[in-house]
C-alpha cells in the first residue's frame, strides 16, 4: 500500500500544479470618458494605451461624447454598469456632468478627473494643467508682443467648460494690467475651427471699418486657425494669432508657430502615461497625490523648431514602441499557446498515471508496473525536452530583436524615460526566461545554468562608433573647428551650422578628440560633456594641460544647465559653456569672439619703423596664459639662439621643441597670427635694425650676421618690412 500512497501524492502534486498555472493575475477594467474627439485627445488616448502596455493587468475602455453633456452622462453610466474598476473622466462642462460622476463615486468606483474640472468634491484624484495660469501667461505675452498697445479679439472655448472659464479669467486679468490694450470683442466658440471661423466672419461683416485688429487670441489652436481663415477671406493686413495646445505633428500648434501661421501657442500637456500610472497606484493601494498639476510652456518662433524636433523624436520613439509591442504580443500569444499545450500534456500525463495506478492495483504485477513507469518517465523526459525547445524559441525571438533594437541609434538617441521603459521590457524578458528555465528544470529534475539578476543587469548596450571626418570650409584659410560628441545626430546638426565657414574635424568621444587635438591642433573645440571613454570635463582638462593644445579655446555644449555644472565646466578650463537647447547664432558669435581673442601676440620682437628711436622693445599685447607664455618664450629663445644660422628651417625649430612641423605651425599661427617662417624673418630684421642703429658693421656684415644668405635678399626683406633700404635707415639714425 506504500506504493499506492506514492502514486496518490504524485497525482495530488500535478493537480496543484495545474491549479496554480491556471490562476491569472487580477485584471483591472478602466473606463475613459472623453468629452470630445480631437487631435489633442487622440494624442492622449495613444499615450494612455502605451502606458497600459506596461501593466499587463490593465484593460482600457474608451468613450467620446463629442461635446455633448447628455451623451457623456449616458456613457459614464454605461461604463459603470459594465463593472469598471476605475473611471477616468474629462467633464464636458463644470456642473452638468457632476451627477454622473457622483453616482460612480458613490458606488465605490475610484474617479480620476483630468484636464477639466467639475464642481463636485466626489473624486479620488485630479490631474491637469493650470488653465488660469495659461490664460494669464498668454495675456502677458500678448501685452509684451503688442508693446502694451493694440486692439484684440478673444475667441472663447465651449461655454461652461472649466478650461474656457479659467483661461478667460487669467487672460482678462493679465490684459487688465495694460490699459493701452483694448479687447474689442469676446466671441463664444466651442473649441472647434468651423465655429470660430463663423463667429469671427460674422463679427468682421458686422464691424467693417471699425478699426484695425492687432491680435486674435483663440483658446485653442483650432479656434485661432478658424479666426485666421476668416481674416484671410476678409482681405487686408492680417493680425497676429495666438492659441493654446501646442501639439506636435503636421497640423499641430508647434508646426503652425514654426510656419508663422500662429505667432504663439501654449503647450497643453497630455501625459496619458502618467495618468495610467496614477490609476494603477490607486487600484493597487500605493500612495498617490490627490492633486497633480502638469507643467506647461509657451511656444514662440524662437523655440518652436527645437520643440518640434524633440516632439517628433518622441513620436517616432512611440511608434517604434507600438510596433515592438505588437511583435511582443504575437510572441506572447505563441507562448500562451505553448502553455496551453503544457497544461493539456500535464492533464494527459495525469490520466496516464491514473490509468497506470489502476492497472497496478488491478493486476498487482510489480514487474509490469515497473516497466510501464520506466517507459512513462522516458516519454516524459522527451516531452519536456521538446517543450523546452518550443518555449525558448519564441523567447529568443522576443529577446533577440529587442536587444538588437537597444543597440541602434534610435535607442541611444531616445529620452531617458523611453530608455528606462525599453530597459524594463528587456529586464522582464530575461526574467521570464529565467522563470521558464526554473519551471522546466523543476519538471525534469535537472539544474541547468540560470542567469542571475546581477548578470541580467550587467548586460550593456553597445554604442555605434562614428569615424572622425573632415569637412572643408569654403575658404582655404578658414579656421579649423573640432567637434567632439558621441551623438552622431548632434554632430550632424553642428556640422550643418558650421560648415562653409570653418574647416571641421569630428570625434565620437573625448579620447579620440584628444588625439585629434594633438595631431591637427585645431583653432577651436566644441565638445559635449557626457560621453563614453572620456567625458568632456576630463577631455577639456587634458587639452589645457598639454603644451601642444593648451592655447585652443574649448566650448562645452551640454544639457547640464545647473550652476554647479557650469562651475565644473569652467574649473576644467573651458572658455565658454553653452547649454542645450542653444541658438546657432549664439554659438557662432562665441566661436568668432574666442578665435579673435586668441591672436594675442602680434609682435614678439617689438619692431619699430626705421626712423623711430630705438629703445628696449615692449610689445603692447595682452599677457598670455602661463602655459602659452612659457611656450612662446621657449620658441623665441630657440629662434634667437639660431638666428645667425641661414640654414635654420621650421622643421629644425619644431624638432628642437619636440613638436611636428604641423603642430608648431598651427600653434604659433593661433597664438600670434603669423607663421613660424614670418616670425623667424621678423626676428632677423629686428636684430638687423638694432645693429644698423647701434653698430659700425657694414650692411653686408649685418645681413650675414642675422642669418640672411645674401645681402640683396636682406635689402629686399628690410625694405618690405620698414619701407626703406638699410643704408637710409643708418643715415637717419
Secondary structure, DSSP 4 states (H G I P E B T S, - for coil): -HHHHHHHHHHHHHHHHHHHHH--PPPEEEEEEES--SHHHHHHHHHHHHHHHT-TTEEEEEEE-TT-HHHHHHHHHHHHHTT-SEEEE--SSTTTTHHHHHHHHHTT-EEEEESS--S----SEEEEE-HHHHHHHHHHHHHHHTTT-EEEEEE--STT-HHHHHHHHHHHHHHHT-TTEEEEEEE---S-HHHHHHHHHHHHHHSTTS----EEEESSHHHHHHHHHHHHHH-S---EEE-SB---STTSHHHHHHTTSSSEEEB----HHHHHHHHHHHHTT----SEEEEP--EEETTTHHHHHHHHHHHHHHHHHHHHHHHHHHHHHHHHHHHHHHHHHHHHHHHHHHHHHHHHHHHH--HHHHHHHHHHHHHHHHHHHHHHHHHHHHHHHHHHHHHHHHHTSHHHHTS-HHHHHHHHHHHHHHHHHHHHHHHHHHHHHT-------HHHHHH--PPPPPPPP-EE--SSTTPPEEEEE-S-HHHHHHHHHHHBTTBEEEEESSHHHHHHHHHHH--SEEEE-SS-SSS-HHHHHHHHHHSTTTTTSEEEEEES--SHHHHHHHHHTT-SEEEESS--HHHHHHHHHHHHHHT---S-SS----TTSPP------SPPPPHHHHHHHHHHHHHHHHTTT-TT--HHHHHHHTT--HHHHHHHHHHHHSS-HHHHHHHHHHHHHHHHHHH----HHHHHHHTT-S-HHHHHHHHHHHHSS-HHHHHHH-
